[in-house]
């Protein structure tokens, strides 16, 4: 198979798998249905992925950004608050991509606390937690920040605002408060809200 065709096939499989896993969960998902939606035969899926769990791992991997470390290590931006803002925007943009499937998969794993959830937590959320926490403490050491609250609680505030705000967009959809919480400019509004909280926490007089 030509590389271009192989990449196209792989993309179709991952797209179909993301859709099926988000609706049925890991246990309920059937490889036959994924093959049907991807318009490939089942053998082609096992050519690319050794097992259903391997396919699910790839789907989970595809819904998390890999760019957060780049922002932290960027030599172009010295102000840690601006780096923090870039991280927050990256996390929001990442959550917005394939929003319905992403939120459904994350919500299912949060409830189940399966081995897959533990892997998701340890591979993505905890490393990002340390990135933010280290950025806050380095900013304080370098004299940019002057906060009194524990840095780990500030970090948790950032992560929880982003994750649960985006997940609950699915929860409150078609409810009478949806338009209040998620107007057309909801992402920019929420980012501005988080940044205003951080300014109060990080820059004490």
Backbone as CSV, one residue per row, in Angstrom:
resi,resn,N_x,N_y,N_z,CA_x,CA_y,CA_z,C_x,C_y,C_z
1,UNK,0.847,-1.196,0.000,0.000,0.000,0.000,0.889,1.254,0.000
2,UNK,0.547,2.217,-0.880,1.307,3.454,-0.942,1.179,4.218,0.374
3,UNK,2.247,4.953,0.777,2.201,5.712,2.046,0.998,6.630,2.157
4,UNK,0.642,7.325,1.054,-0.486,8.260,1.102,-1.798,7.535,1.353
5,UNK,-1.963,6.377,0.693,-3.178,5.579,0.892,-3.211,4.975,2.290
6,UNK,-2.040,4.555,2.764,-1.966,3.972,4.102,-2.324,5.018,5.163
7,UNK,-1.827,6.246,5.006,-2.156,7.319,5.945,-3.635,7.667,5.891
8,UNK,-4.204,7.645,4.687,-5.635,7.932,4.528,-6.474,6.858,5.204
9,UNK,-6.063,5.606,5.035,-6.778,4.487,5.666,-6.693,4.584,7.180
10,UNK,-5.510,4.873,7.679,-5.314,5.005,9.121,-6.170,6.130,9.684
11,UNK,-6.226,7.235,8.970,-7.038,8.370,9.407,-8.513,8.002,9.453
12,UNK,-8.988,7.266,8.451,-10.386,6.830,8.413,-10.702,5.892,9.571
13,UNK,-9.775,5.001,9.880,-9.988,4.055,10.985,-10.071,4.802,12.316
14,UNK,-9.149,5.735,12.533,-9.144,6.489,13.793,-10.397,7.355,13.933
15,UNK,-10.834,7.952,12.829,-12.043,8.770,12.868,-13.263,7.921,13.223
16,UNK,-13.383,6.764,12.589,-14.503,5.867,12.879,-14.423,5.337,14.307
17,UNK,-13.218,4.987,14.743,-13.035,4.449,16.091,-13.395,5.487,17.147
18,UNK,-13.017,6.730,16.893,-13.336,7.810,17.825,-14.852,7.949,17.973
19,UNK,-15.553,7.849,16.866,-17.005,7.966,16.880,-17.652,6.797,17.624
20,UNK,-17.218,5.588,17.336,-17.814,4.397,17.959,-17.477,4.320,19.445
21,UNK,-16.228,4.550,19.799,-15.839,4.496,21.212,-16.556,5.566,22.034
22,UNK,-16.753,6.742,21.445,-17.414,7.818,22.193,-18.872,7.489,22.472
23,UNK,-19.508,6.756,21.558,-20.924,6.415,21.730,-21.134,5.142,22.541
24,UNK,-20.257,4.173,22.376,-20.469,2.862,22.982,-19.546,2.559,24.156
25,UNK,-18.501,3.355,24.334,-17.510,3.026,25.352,-16.599,1.915,24.865
26,UNK,-15.554,1.650,25.627,-14.597,0.618,25.202,-15.245,-0.752,25.148
27,UNK,-15.963,-1.129,26.205,-16.559,-2.465,26.267,-17.651,-2.667,25.231
28,UNK,-18.432,-1.624,24.973,-19.545,-1.756,24.039,-19.158,-1.641,22.572
29,UNK,-18.016,-1.057,22.310,-17.581,-0.858,20.921,-17.229,-2.183,20.262
30,UNK,-17.566,-2.319,18.991,-17.258,-3.517,18.219,-16.349,-3.148,17.043
31,UNK,-15.308,-3.926,16.883,-14.356,-3.667,15.798,-15.053,-3.775,14.443
32,UNK,-16.036,-4.671,14.341,-16.788,-4.811,13.093,-17.473,-3.493,12.712
33,UNK,-18.040,-2.798,13.715,-18.730,-1.546,13.453,-17.733,-0.455,13.055
34,UNK,-16.564,-0.469,13.687,-15.523,0.501,13.332,-15.084,0.281,11.883
35,UNK,-14.898,-0.987,11.507,-14.509,-1.314,10.134,-15.577,-0.863,9.146
36,UNK,-16.841,-1.076,9.516,-17.950,-0.679,8.642,-17.965,0.831,8.425
37,UNK,-17.819,1.606,9.521,-17.852,3.062,9.403,-16.630,3.608,8.666
38,UNK,-15.507,2.906,8.818,-14.272,3.342,8.134,-14.225,2.860,6.689
39,UNK,-15.166,1.981,6.341,-15.222,1.404,4.994,-13.942,0.638,4.664
40,UNK,-13.499,-0.147,5.659,-12.346,-1.028,5.459,-12.713,-2.401,6.004
41,UNK,-11.943,-3.414,5.651,-12.222,-4.726,6.244,-11.544,-4.831,7.611
42,UNK,-12.035,-5.755,8.395,-11.558,-5.917,9.778,-10.055,-6.222,9.817
43,UNK,-9.590,-6.978,8.841,-8.164,-7.339,8.805,-7.287,-6.106,8.675
44,UNK,-7.798,-5.087,7.969,-7.025,-3.861,7.803,-6.824,-3.158,9.141
45,UNK,-7.824,-3.214,10.010,-7.695,-2.610,11.343,-6.598,-3.316,12.129
46,UNK,-6.605,-4.654,12.054,-5.588,-5.400,12.809,-4.214,-5.367,12.134
47,UNK,-4.175,-4.890,10.908,-2.892,-4.639,10.263,-2.218,-3.425,10.905
48,UNK,-3.044,-2.432,11.249,-2.523,-1.201,11.845,-2.455,-1.260,13.374
49,UNK,-3.338,-2.031,13.982,-3.424,-2.080,15.451,-3.471,-3.532,15.910
50,UNK,-2.644,-3.858,16.895,-2.538,-5.260,17.298,-3.756,-5.758,18.066
51,UNK,-4.544,-4.831,18.629,-5.713,-5.240,19.420,-6.704,-4.079,19.499
52,UNK,-7.878,-4.362,20.008,-8.881,-3.321,20.226,-8.375,-2.297,21.239
53,UNK,-7.664,-2.764,22.268,-7.121,-1.845,23.268,-6.051,-0.946,22.666
54,UNK,-5.251,-1.489,21.775,-4.227,-0.691,21.098,-4.884,0.399,20.250
55,UNK,-5.993,0.067,19.596,-6.737,1.052,18.810,-7.309,2.134,19.723
56,UNK,-7.853,1.720,20.852,-8.423,2.692,21.786,-7.340,3.607,22.348
57,UNK,-6.189,3.034,22.664,-5.061,3.845,23.137,-4.692,4.910,22.112
58,UNK,-4.728,4.550,20.834,-4.393,5.500,19.777,-5.447,6.590,19.664
59,UNK,-6.703,6.217,19.866,-7.778,7.209,19.851,-7.587,8.195,21.005
60,UNK,-7.332,7.673,22.197,-7.118,8.528,23.365,-5.911,9.438,23.128
61,UNK,-4.845,8.858,22.572,-3.643,9.636,22.301,-3.931,10.777,21.330
62,UNK,-4.840,10.548,20.394,-5.136,11.557,19.375,-5.947,12.727,19.916
63,UNK,-6.575,12.558,21.084,-7.408,13.643,21.607,-6.677,14.534,22.609
64,UNK,-5.406,14.249,22.828,-4.618,15.086,23.726,-3.487,15.756,22.964
65,UNK,-3.237,17.011,23.303,-2.204,17.783,22.616,-0.810,17.353,23.048
66,UNK,0.127,17.464,22.118,1.529,17.137,22.418,2.402,18.395,22.452
67,UNK,1.752,19.570,22.380,2.513,20.810,22.187,2.805,21.588,23.470
68,UNK,2.301,21.124,24.615,2.433,21.916,25.840,3.892,22.105,26.253
69,UNK,4.707,21.067,26.085,6.118,21.180,26.466,6.845,22.188,25.579
70,UNK,6.444,22.272,24.302,7.054,23.237,23.386,6.850,24.664,23.879
71,UNK,5.647,24.944,24.374,5.340,26.286,24.866,6.198,26.612,26.082
72,UNK,6.332,25.654,26.981,7.121,25.866,28.198,8.585,26.113,27.851
73,UNK,9.090,25.373,26.895,10.515,25.456,26.565,10.845,26.554,25.553
74,UNK,9.817,27.255,25.080,10.042,28.291,24.074,10.960,29.389,24.618
75,UNK,11.989,29.706,23.851,12.925,30.752,24.279,12.423,32.134,23.871
76,UNK,11.378,32.169,23.043,10.882,33.444,22.542,10.083,34.203,23.598
77,UNK,9.440,33.481,24.497,8.576,34.112,25.490,9.164,33.949,26.888
78,UNK,9.529,35.070,27.506,10.148,35.022,28.825,9.132,35.203,29.957
79,UNK,8.048,35.891,29.682,7.040,36.173,30.704,6.239,34.907,30.993
80,UNK,6.318,34.346,32.217,5.615,33.095,32.518,4.095,33.225,32.457
81,UNK,3.573,34.448,32.693,2.116,34.606,32.609,1.651,34.456,31.166
82,UNK,2.427,34.975,30.217,2.072,34.835,28.806,2.208,33.379,28.360
83,UNK,3.207,32.679,28.906,3.322,31.246,28.627,2.103,30.508,29.183
84,UNK,1.678,30.903,30.361,0.511,30.300,30.998,-0.736,30.527,30.143
85,UNK,-0.875,31.735,29.643,-2.020,32.034,28.778,-1.985,31.181,27.503
86,UNK,-0.809,31.008,26.919,-0.686,30.176,25.723,-1.056,28.729,26.024
87,UNK,-0.642,28.242,27.188,-0.996,26.879,27.586,-2.506,26.730,27.730
88,UNK,-3.132,27.686,28.395,-4.582,27.637,28.607,-5.306,27.646,27.265
89,UNK,-4.857,28.478,26.345,-5.477,28.528,25.016,-5.264,27.215,24.264
90,UNK,-4.082,26.633,24.405,-3.797,25.347,23.772,-4.726,24.265,24.321
91,UNK,-4.890,24.212,25.653,-5.753,23.205,26.261,-7.200,23.368,25.803
92,UNK,-7.680,24.610,25.726,-9.047,24.860,25.262,-9.201,24.449,23.793
93,UNK,-8.245,24.843,22.957,-8.319,24.486,21.538,-8.303,22.972,21.364
94,UNK,-7.494,22.310,22.173,-7.392,20.861,22.118,-8.717,20.201,22.502
95,UNK,-9.361,20.741,23.529,-10.653,20.204,23.954,-11.743,20.474,22.923
96,UNK,-11.591,21.549,22.154,-12.615,21.935,21.181,-12.603,21.040,19.948
97,UNK,-11.439,20.477,19.604,-11.321,19.620,18.432,-12.093,18.324,18.659
98,UNK,-12.969,17.976,17.723,-13.820,16.784,17.866,-14.472,16.759,19.246
99,UNK,-15.076,17.891,19.601,-15.556,18.144,20.961,-16.476,17.065,21.509
100,UNK,-17.487,16.687,20.759,-18.478,15.737,21.271,-17.838,14.394,21.607
101,UNK,-17.036,13.866,20.669,-16.387,12.571,20.903,-15.382,12.660,22.049
102,UNK,-14.598,13.742,22.040,-13.577,13.931,23.072,-14.195,13.985,24.466
103,UNK,-15.223,14.807,24.622,-15.845,14.974,25.934,-16.512,13.687,26.400
104,UNK,-17.120,12.971,25.466,-17.779,11.714,25.810,-16.775,10.675,26.299
105,UNK,-15.654,10.565,25.595,-14.623,9.590,25.978,-14.035,9.941,27.344
106,UNK,-13.703,11.213,27.542,-13.125,11.638,28.819,-14.115,11.413,29.956
107,UNK,-15.387,11.774,29.731,-16.406,11.611,30.777,-16.588,10.146,31.143
108,UNK,-16.625,9.271,30.140,-16.766,7.833,30.404,-15.610,7.320,31.252
109,UNK,-14.402,7.742,30.899,-13.232,7.254,31.625,-13.163,7.827,33.046
110,UNK,-13.622,9.048,33.222,-13.656,9.634,34.571,-14.570,8.831,35.484
111,UNK,-15.693,8.384,34.949,-16.667,7.621,35.737,-16.167,6.204,36.001
112,UNK,-15.582,5.582,34.990,-15.215,4.165,35.104,-13.963,3.920,35.946
113,UNK,-13.028,4.879,35.917,-11.738,4.713,36.590,-11.097,3.364,36.244
114,UNK,-11.161,3.021,34.976,-10.590,1.772,34.480,-9.072,1.911,34.356
115,UNK,-8.431,0.834,33.928,-6.993,0.893,33.677,-6.675,1.929,32.606
116,UNK,-7.592,2.075,31.653,-7.403,3.054,30.584,-7.451,4.465,31.157
117,UNK,-8.367,4.692,32.106,-8.430,5.998,32.752,-7.123,6.306,33.480
118,UNK,-6.598,5.330,34.206,-5.341,5.529,34.942,-4.215,5.884,33.967
119,UNK,-4.202,5.182,32.829,-3.182,5.453,31.809,-3.349,6.870,31.259
120,UNK,-4.606,7.264,31.006,-4.905,8.605,30.509,-4.451,9.660,31.514
121,UNK,-4.781,9.437,32.766,-4.411,10.384,33.823,-2.896,10.525,33.938
122,UNK,-2.210,9.358,33.971,-0.765,9.374,34.212,0.029,9.875,33.006
123,UNK,-0.489,9.634,31.792,0.254,9.996,30.581,0.025,11.438,30.170
124,UNK,-1.159,12.003,30.499,-1.490,13.336,29.990,-1.735,14.363,31.087
125,UNK,-2.693,14.116,31.965,-3.076,15.149,32.924,-1.998,15.422,33.963
126,UNK,-1.371,14.372,34.486,-0.351,14.586,35.508,0.885,15.295,34.940
127,UNK,1.404,14.889,33.765,2.516,15.660,33.193,2.163,17.129,32.961
128,UNK,0.932,17.399,32.474,0.524,18.795,32.279,0.400,19.518,33.620
129,UNK,-0.045,18.795,34.638,-0.111,19.379,35.988,1.279,19.839,36.413
130,UNK,2.274,18.973,36.242,3.643,19.320,36.639,4.197,20.479,35.804
131,UNK,3.848,20.518,34.517,4.309,21.623,33.661,3.807,22.964,34.190
132,UNK,2.509,23.012,34.509,1.923,24.262,34.999,2.478,24.609,36.373
133,UNK,2.537,23.619,37.254,2.994,23.853,38.623,4.454,24.340,38.632
134,UNK,5.288,23.704,37.811,6.692,24.114,37.730,6.822,25.527,37.152
135,UNK,5.968,25.848,36.177,5.979,27.192,35.586,5.618,28.243,36.633
136,UNK,4.634,27.954,37.459,4.236,28.887,38.514,5.364,29.105,39.511
137,UNK,5.968,28.012,39.961,7.036,28.124,40.960,8.286,28.797,40.398
138,UNK,8.602,28.496,39.136,9.755,29.152,38.506,9.472,30.650,38.362
139,UNK,8.220,30.991,38.002,7.863,32.399,37.886,7.976,33.130,39.210
140,UNK,7.661,32.422,40.297,7.776,33.030,41.628,9.250,33.202,42.012
141,UNK,10.054,32.188,41.742,11.487,32.254,42.050,12.169,33.393,41.289
142,UNK,11.731,33.617,40.046,12.349,34.645,39.197,11.771,36.037,39.437
143,UNK,10.817,36.140,40.356,10.271,37.446,40.700,9.114,37.931,39.848
144,UNK,8.606,37.077,38.952,7.458,37.479,38.130,6.153,37.400,38.939
145,UNK,6.022,36.347,39.746,4.807,36.126,40.522,5.072,36.354,42.008
146,UNK,3.993,36.684,42.707,4.090,36.889,44.144,2.824,36.326,44.799
147,UNK,2.642,35.015,44.662,1.412,34.402,45.163,1.623,33.769,46.533
148,UNK,0.532,33.682,47.303,0.558,33.093,48.637,-0.099,31.720,48.667
149,UNK,-1.087,31.494,47.801,-1.773,30.200,47.760,-0.818,29.112,47.284
150,UNK,-1.013,27.867,47.728,-0.157,26.772,47.248,-0.228,26.649,45.729
151,UNK,0.920,26.510,45.100,0.962,26.463,43.632,0.164,25.284,43.091
152,UNK,0.142,24.171,43.832,-0.581,22.997,43.345,-2.097,23.238,43.294
153,UNK,-2.599,24.082,44.207,-4.032,24.402,44.174,-4.363,25.363,43.032
154,UNK,-3.446,26.271,42.728,-3.640,27.156,41.581,-3.632,26.330,40.294
155,UNK,-2.702,25.384,40.220,-2.625,24.498,39.056,-3.912,23.697,38.903
156,UNK,-4.406,23.155,40.009,-5.645,22.375,39.966,-6.825,23.241,39.527
157,UNK,-6.841,24.481,39.970,-7.901,25.416,39.564,-7.907,25.590,38.046
158,UNK,-6.733,25.748,37.459,-6.628,25.919,36.010,-7.150,24.687,35.286
159,UNK,-6.624,23.515,35.658,-7.012,22.289,34.974,-8.497,21.984,35.127
160,UNK,-9.008,22.133,36.340,-10.412,21.778,36.578,-11.363,22.717,35.843
161,UNK,-11.027,24.005,35.777,-11.869,24.947,35.038,-11.963,24.552,33.561
162,UNK,-10.845,24.176,32.983,-10.830,23.838,31.556,-11.555,22.524,31.295
163,UNK,-11.153,21.471,32.010,-11.698,20.135,31.741,-13.197,20.072,31.999
164,UNK,-13.621,20.531,33.168,-15.031,20.368,33.521,-15.933,21.360,32.799
165,UNK,-15.403,22.500,32.438,-16.205,23.438,31.649,-16.514,22.834,30.288
166,UNK,-15.507,22.255,29.635,-15.728,21.691,28.305,-16.571,20.418,28.366
167,UNK,-16.342,19.563,29.374,-17.141,18.343,29.488,-18.607,18.677,29.727
168,UNK,-18.870,19.671,30.553,-20.247,20.021,30.888,-20.977,20.719,29.755
169,UNK,-20.258,21.088,28.698,-20.938,21.632,27.526,-21.882,20.582,26.937
170,UNK,-21.445,19.325,26.980,-22.303,18.222,26.536,-23.424,17.990,27.546
171,UNK,-23.089,18.077,28.835,-24.078,17.846,29.892,-25.241,18.823,29.815
172,UNK,-24.961,20.106,29.600,-25.995,21.134,29.646,-26.610,21.451,28.287
173,UNK,-26.164,20.737,27.251,-26.702,20.995,25.917,-28.223,20.798,25.901
174,UNK,-28.929,21.747,25.290,-30.394,21.750,25.165,-31.107,21.989,26.494
175,UNK,-30.372,22.423,27.530,-31.011,22.791,28.793,-31.304,24.285,28.789
176,UNK,-32.069,24.749,29.787,-32.440,26.168,29.800,-31.305,27.090,30.223
177,UNK,-30.182,26.528,30.679,-29.050,27.382,31.068,-27.881,27.284,30.087
178,UNK,-28.068,26.497,29.030,-26.953,26.301,28.091,-26.480,27.621,27.482
179,UNK,-27.409,28.446,27.034,-27.035,29.708,26.394,-26.354,30.666,27.367
180,UNK,-26.683,30.535,28.660,-26.024,31.376,29.655,-24.565,30.968,29.843
181,UNK,-24.338,29.661,29.868,-22.985,29.151,30.118,-22.132,29.080,28.859
182,UNK,-22.777,28.861,27.720,-22.026,28.633,26.481,-22.546,29.506,25.335
183,UNK,-22.408,30.840,25.463,-22.780,31.721,24.350,-21.784,31.551,23.205
184,UNK,-21.993,32.285,22.138,-21.136,32.128,20.953,-19.661,32.354,21.252
185,UNK,-19.372,33.247,22.173,-17.971,33.564,22.494,-17.518,32.860,23.773
186,UNK,-18.105,31.705,24.060,-17.890,31.072,25.372,-16.433,30.769,25.682
187,UNK,-15.647,30.353,24.682,-14.257,29.995,24.959,-13.442,31.216,25.369
188,UNK,-13.555,32.303,24.607,-12.821,33.523,24.950,-13.296,34.077,26.291
189,UNK,-14.575,33.983,26.550,-15.116,34.481,27.811,-14.552,33.689,28.986
190,UNK,-14.483,32.358,28.837,-13.971,31.518,29.919,-12.472,31.714,30.107
191,UNK,-11.738,31.851,29.002,-10.298,32.112,29.102,-10.059,33.428,29.841
192,UNK,-10.820,34.455,29.483,-10.692,35.743,30.159,-11.001,35.639,31.645
193,UNK,-12.000,34.841,31.975,-12.374,34.643,33.384,-11.239,33.955,34.156
194,UNK,-10.676,32.903,33.570,-9.578,32.182,34.229,-8.366,33.101,34.404
195,UNK,-8.041,33.865,33.370,-6.891,34.767,33.450,-7.098,35.857,34.497
196,UNK,-8.346,36.320,34.639,-8.614,37.352,35.658,-8.438,36.780,37.061
197,UNK,-8.838,35.531,37.262,-8.629,34.873,38.550,-7.133,34.721,38.825
198,UNK,-6.389,34.292,37.799,-4.949,34.063,37.957,-4.203,35.363,38.280
199,UNK,-4.607,36.456,37.666,-3.949,37.736,37.962,-4.109,38.104,39.433
200,UNK,-5.284,37.831,39.979,-5.522,38.128,41.395,-4.729,37.197,42.307
201,UNK,-4.575,35.950,41.867,-3.859,34.966,42.684,-2.347,35.129,42.606
202,UNK,-1.851,35.466,41.421,-0.399,35.460,41.194,0.291,36.778,41.495
203,UNK,-0.462,37.870,41.499,0.158,39.179,41.688,-0.395,39.849,42.956
204,UNK,0.024,39.354,44.098,-0.391,39.943,45.375,0.409,41.213,45.641
205,UNK,-0.262,42.225,46.209,0.423,43.479,46.563,1.305,43.272,47.795
